């Protein structure tokens, strides 16, 4: 066996074992965040558990779980806040846990969030490990954990549940498991409106695979493109060829026949059923047809305006000096996100990840929703962290641990300050 063959041999360690360091690190970061939140809240005479489970959107989810849909609030300005804006998968899971365990609906939402965040962390590791190797996988998980708004991952919100479904759907695409990818995309579509990003990833990957099939049929004996994305389509054993250097794309495993066309097609057909089914049901319930869900969102002043409202919000920050600093911070933050996304494009991340991330960023940044929630809406866009994870992985272990620890402390403090504020996250 040559040296090259030795280096690209797939790792035999099962995925759960490879992911263990990432999950342990993730659990430690989240535990630190919860401890700091508990201390901070107690100092302000508040209950950290109430902040996590019984405020803002958490109340809407638990109300749906307990009473079903049909509740709305009419505000003095004419806006109508309807619970139909909240997708049903999280309330369904809260109702299920409440039925089988001695838990309140709020307790059930907290349990779902905690478990989902661990599943999401494992899924993020699986995706990053598949593309760049296990060291980058660990760094990607830790960076997701130490995001400034990472405390939301422990709230009875739907971000952790959605990220778990999205990450594993993307991993299923990377490993040619089309039926699994489609089913998870359908569930993601029942979780949040941004489920459209997962559906888009499945469809673009599917169309791309069919185009490649046609090209292969027209060019008999054509060899695989050596510059293709790092993952190996058709490999479904869950193993990963280790990267030669941290942050470099992992060598492709020995090629295998792609999934049958019928599996790919069926996965594509299943993917949009969740989101489409709920949107159509809302339209039927409101009597306003297929566009009824858009009217529900309009009652919350949510809509897609290409980023105009967000741009005006940022511009308004420059009307006075103190707020101008916040405006500069917002511009720098958006620029960083776009730079990281472009970096992923230049490094030829798999098309599934690029499509998914692009749609999540577009829906978060170009929607006229409550601007204080935009950082939280960006949480599922974990592939945008991969360039940073590659850079962190290239550091020596003591230095990378120090950087992660500092970020974890900063995230814990900011999360406690943020959730004890007056506005919803």
JOSULWO-V738160 format. One record per residue. N is the residue number from 1. RES is the residue in one small letter. PSI is psi in whole degrees, -180 to 180 (NA if undefined). Layout:
# JOSULWO-V738160
n->N res->RES psi->PSI
n->N res->RES psi->PSI
This chain:
# JOSULWO-V738160
n->1 res->x psi->132
n->2 res->x psi->167
n->3 res->x psi->-40
n->4 res->x psi->-42
n->5 res->x psi->-35
n->6 res->x psi->-40
n->7 res->x psi->-32
n->8 res->x psi->5
n->9 res->x psi->136
n->10 res->x psi->145
n->11 res->x psi->138
n->12 res->x psi->-12
n->13 res->x psi->133
n->14 res->x psi->157
n->15 res->x psi->-44
n->16 res->x psi->-37
n->17 res->x psi->-41
n->18 res->x psi->-33
n->19 res->x psi->-12
n->20 res->x psi->-47
n->21 res->x psi->-39
n->22 res->x psi->-43
n->23 res->x psi->-38
n->24 res->x psi->-44
n->25 res->x psi->-40
n->26 res->x psi->-46
n->27 res->x psi->-38
n->28 res->x psi->-43
n->29 res->x psi->-43
n->30 res->x psi->-37
n->31 res->x psi->-42
n->32 res->x psi->-44
n->33 res->x psi->-40
n->34 res->x psi->-38
n->35 res->x psi->-46
n->36 res->x psi->-40
n->37 res->x psi->-42
n->38 res->x psi->-44
n->39 res->x psi->-46
n->40 res->x psi->-46
n->41 res->x psi->-42
n->42 res->x psi->-39
n->43 res->x psi->-25
n->44 res->x psi->7
n->45 res->x psi->26
n->46 res->x psi->163
n->47 res->x psi->120
n->48 res->x psi->-37
n->49 res->x psi->-37
n->50 res->x psi->-40
n->51 res->x psi->-38
n->52 res->x psi->-28
n->53 res->x psi->-14
n->54 res->x psi->40
n->55 res->x psi->155
n->56 res->x psi->-131
n->57 res->x psi->-28
n->58 res->x psi->-38
n->59 res->x psi->-38
n->60 res->x psi->-42
n->61 res->x psi->-45
n->62 res->x psi->-33
n->63 res->x psi->-41
n->64 res->x psi->-42
n->65 res->x psi->-38
n->66 res->x psi->-41
n->67 res->x psi->-7
n->68 res->x psi->-178
n->69 res->x psi->158
n->70 res->x psi->0
n->71 res->x psi->139
n->72 res->x psi->156
n->73 res->x psi->126
n->74 res->x psi->121
n->75 res->x psi->159
n->76 res->x psi->-29
n->77 res->x psi->2
n->78 res->x psi->-12
n->79 res->x psi->148
n->80 res->x psi->116
n->81 res->x psi->108
n->82 res->x psi->144
n->83 res->x psi->-7
n->84 res->x psi->-14
n->85 res->x psi->-17
n->86 res->x psi->122
n->87 res->x psi->157
n->88 res->x psi->-11
n->89 res->x psi->-45
n->90 res->x psi->-47
n->91 res->x psi->-36
n->92 res->x psi->-45
n->93 res->x psi->-37
n->94 res->x psi->-42
n->95 res->x psi->-40
n->96 res->x psi->-48
n->97 res->x psi->-38
n->98 res->x psi->-34
n->99 res->x psi->-32
n->100 res->x psi->-15
n->101 res->x psi->156
n->102 res->x psi->65
n->103 res->x psi->144
n->104 res->x psi->169
n->105 res->x psi->-38
n->106 res->x psi->-43
n->107 res->x psi->-42
n->108 res->x psi->-40
n->109 res->x psi->-38
n->110 res->x psi->-43
n->111 res->x psi->-45
n->112 res->x psi->-42
n->113 res->x psi->-45
n->114 res->x psi->-47
n->115 res->x psi->-41
n->116 res->x psi->-37
n->117 res->x psi->-37
n->118 res->x psi->-42
n->119 res->x psi->-39
n->120 res->x psi->-44
n->121 res->x psi->-42
n->122 res->x psi->-39
n->123 res->x psi->-40
n->124 res->x psi->-43
n->125 res->x psi->-45
n->126 res->x psi->-43
n->127 res->x psi->-50
n->128 res->x psi->-38
n->129 res->x psi->-40
n->130 res->x psi->-39
n->131 res->x psi->-40
n->132 res->x psi->-10
n->133 res->x psi->165
n->134 res->x psi->-33
n->135 res->x psi->-43
n->136 res->x psi->-34
n->137 res->x psi->-45
n->138 res->x psi->-44
n->139 res->x psi->-38
n->140 res->x psi->-43
n->141 res->x psi->-44
n->142 res->x psi->-38
n->143 res->x psi->-39
n->144 res->x psi->-37
n->145 res->x psi->-37
n->146 res->x psi->13
n->147 res->x psi->148
n->148 res->x psi->-32
n->149 res->x psi->23
n->150 res->x psi->-22
n->151 res->x psi->-24
n->152 res->x psi->-26
n->153 res->x psi->-19
n->154 res->x psi->4
n->155 res->x psi->161
n->156 res->x psi->54
n->157 res->x psi->178
n->158 res->x psi->0
n->159 res->x psi->-45
n->160 res->x psi->-42
n->161 res->x psi->-46
n->162 res->x psi->-45
n->163 res->x psi->-38
n->164 res->x psi->-48
n->165 res->x psi->-42
n->166 res->x psi->-46
n->167 res->x psi->-44
n->168 res->x psi->-28
n->169 res->x psi->-42
n->170 res->x psi->-40
n->171 res->x psi->-39
n->172 res->x psi->-39
n->173 res->x psi->-43
n->174 res->x psi->-26
n->175 res->x psi->16
n->176 res->x psi->29
n->177 res->x psi->84
n->178 res->x psi->-38
n->179 res->x psi->-41
n->180 res->x psi->-44
n->181 res->x psi->-43
n->182 res->x psi->-42
n->183 res->x psi->-43
n->184 res->x psi->-36
n->185 res->x psi->-38
n->186 res->x psi->-42
n->187 res->x psi->-39
n->188 res->x psi->-35
n->189 res->x psi->-18
n->190 res->x psi->1
n->191 res->x psi->-46
n->192 res->x psi->156
n->193 res->x psi->-30
n->194 res->x psi->1
n->195 res->x psi->-21
n->196 res->x psi->-28
n->197 res->x psi->-40
n->198 res->x psi->-43
n->199 res->x psi->-44
n->200 res->x psi->-40
n->201 res->x psi->-44
n->202 res->x psi->-45
n->203 res->x psi->-44
n->204 res->x psi->-42
n->205 res->x psi->-40
n->206 res->x psi->-48
n->207 res->x psi->-42
n->208 res->x psi->-41
n->209 res->x psi->-38
n->210 res->x psi->-37
n->211 res->x psi->-42
n->212 res->x psi->-37
n->213 res->x psi->-45
n->214 res->x psi->-39
n->215 res->x psi->-40
n->216 res->x psi->-37
n->217 res->x psi->-33
n->218 res->x psi->-18
n->219 res->x psi->79
n->220 res->x psi->137
n->221 res->x psi->5
n->222 res->x psi->140
n->223 res->x psi->160
n->224 res->x psi->147
n->225 res->x psi->118
n->226 res->x psi->-15
n->227 res->x psi->16
n->228 res->x psi->165
n->229 res->x psi->160
n->230 res->x psi->-28
n->231 res->x psi->162
n->232 res->x psi->102
n->233 res->x psi->141
n->234 res->x psi->-14
n->235 res->x psi->120
n->236 res->x psi->18
n->237 res->x psi->-2
n->238 res->x psi->2
n->239 res->x psi->166
n->240 res->x psi->129
n->241 res->x psi->125
n->242 res->x psi->146
n->243 res->x psi->147
n->244 res->x psi->-35
n->245 res->x psi->149
n->246 res->x psi->128
n->247 res->x psi->-12
n->248 res->x psi->147
n->249 res->x psi->138
n->250 res->x psi->140
n->251 res->x psi->145
n->252 res->x psi->142
n->253 res->x psi->166
n->254 res->x psi->133
n->255 res->x psi->147
n->256 res->x psi->158
n->257 res->x psi->141
n->258 res->x psi->162
n->259 res->x psi->148
n->260 res->x psi->150
n->261 res->x psi->-35
n->262 res->x psi->-33
n->263 res->x psi->-44
n->264 res->x psi->-45
n->265 res->x psi->-42
n->266 res->x psi->-40
n->267 res->x psi->-40
n->268 res->x psi->-37
n->269 res->x psi->-36
n->270 res->x psi->-36
n->271 res->x psi->-47
n->272 res->x psi->1
n->273 res->x psi->-37
n->274 res->x psi->-56
n->275 res->x psi->-45
n->276 res->x psi->-40
n->277 res->x psi->-44
n->278 res->x psi->-43
n->279 res->x psi->-43
n->280 res->x psi->-38
n->281 res->x psi->-41
n->282 res->x psi->-42
n->283 res->x psi->-40
n->284 res->x psi->-41
n->285 res->x psi->-38
n->286 res->x psi->-12
n->287 res->x psi->17
n->288 res->x psi->14
n->289 res->x psi->-164
n->290 res->x psi->-24
n->291 res->x psi->8
n->292 res->x psi->-34
n->293 res->x psi->-33
n->294 res->x psi->-35
n->295 res->x psi->-38
n->296 res->x psi->-46
n->297 res->x psi->-35
n->298 res->x psi->-32
n->299 res->x psi->-24
n->300 res->x psi->4
n->301 res->x psi->35
n->302 res->x psi->139
n->303 res->x psi->170
n->304 res->x psi->113
n->305 res->x psi->17
n->306 res->x psi->11
n->307 res->x psi->4
n->308 res->x psi->-48
n->309 res->x psi->-39
n->310 res->x psi->-40
n->311 res->x psi->-41
n->312 res->x psi->-39
n->313 res->x psi->-43
n->314 res->x psi->-43
n->315 res->x psi->-36
n->316 res->x psi->-22
n->317 res->x psi->-20
n->318 res->x psi->15
n->319 res->x psi->-15
n->320 res->x psi->159
n->321 res->x psi->-50
n->322 res->x psi->-43
n->323 res->x psi->-21
n->324 res->x psi->-32
n->325 res->x psi->-40
n->326 res->x psi->-38
n->327 res->x psi->-43
n->328 res->x psi->-42
n->329 res->x psi->-40
n->330 res->x psi->-43
n->331 res->x psi->-43
n->332 res->x psi->-41
n->333 res->x psi->-45
n->334 res->x psi->-41
n->335 res->x psi->-39
n->336 res->x psi->-43
n->337 res->x psi->-46
n->338 res->x psi->-39
n->339 res->x psi->-42
n->340 res->x psi->-39
n->341 res->x psi->-46
n->342 res->x psi->-38
n->343 res->x psi->-41
n->344 res->x psi->-38
n->345 res->x psi->-46
n->346 res->x psi->-32
n->347 res->x psi->6
n->348 res->x psi->50
n->349 res->x psi->154
n->350 res->x psi->144
n->351 res->x psi->-31
n->352 res->x psi->-45
n->353 res->x psi->-40
n->354 res->x psi->-43
n->355 res->x psi->-48
n->356 res->x psi->-51
n->357 res->x psi->-42
n->358 res->x psi->-41
n->359 res->x psi->-42
n->360 res->x psi->-46
n->361 res->x psi->-43
n->362 res->x psi->-45
n->363 res->x psi->-33
n->364 res->x psi->-43
n->365 res->x psi->-23
n->366 res->x psi->15
n->367 res->x psi->148
n->368 res->x psi->43
n->369 res->x psi->-179
n->370 res->x psi->119
n->371 res->x psi->-27
n->372 res->x psi->-17
n->373 res->x psi->-7
n->374 res->x psi->-41
n->375 res->x psi->-39
n->376 res->x psi->-37
n->377 res->x psi->-20
n->378 res->x psi->-8
n->379 res->x psi->-42
n->380 res->x psi->-10
n->381 res->x psi->49
n->382 res->x psi->-30
n->383 res->x psi->-20
n->384 res->x psi->-17
n->385 res->x psi->-10
n->386 res->x psi->-40
n->387 res->x psi->-39
n->388 res->x psi->-37
n->389 res->x psi->-38
n->390 res->x psi->-42
n->391 res->x psi->-42
n->392 res->x psi->-37
n->393 res->x psi->-25
n->394 res->x psi->-13
n->395 res->x psi->157
n->396 res->x psi->151
n->397 res->x psi->-47
n->398 res->x psi->-39
n->399 res->x psi->-41
n->400 res->x psi->-36
n->401 res->x psi->-42
n->402 res->x psi->-45
n->403 res->x psi->-45
n->404 res->x psi->-41
n->405 res->x psi->-44
n->406 res->x psi->-45
n->407 res->x psi->-36
n->408 res->x psi->-42
n->409 res->x psi->-45
n->410 res->x psi->-41
n->411 res->x psi->-42
n->412 res->x psi->-43
n->413 res->x psi->-46
n->414 res->x psi->-41
n->415 res->x psi->-42
n->416 res->x psi->-43
n->417 res->x psi->-42
n->418 res->x psi->-49
n->419 res->x psi->-20
n->420 res->x psi->8
n->421 res->x psi->-176
n->422 res->x psi->-31
n->423 res->x psi->159
n->424 res->x psi->151
n->425 res->x psi->NA
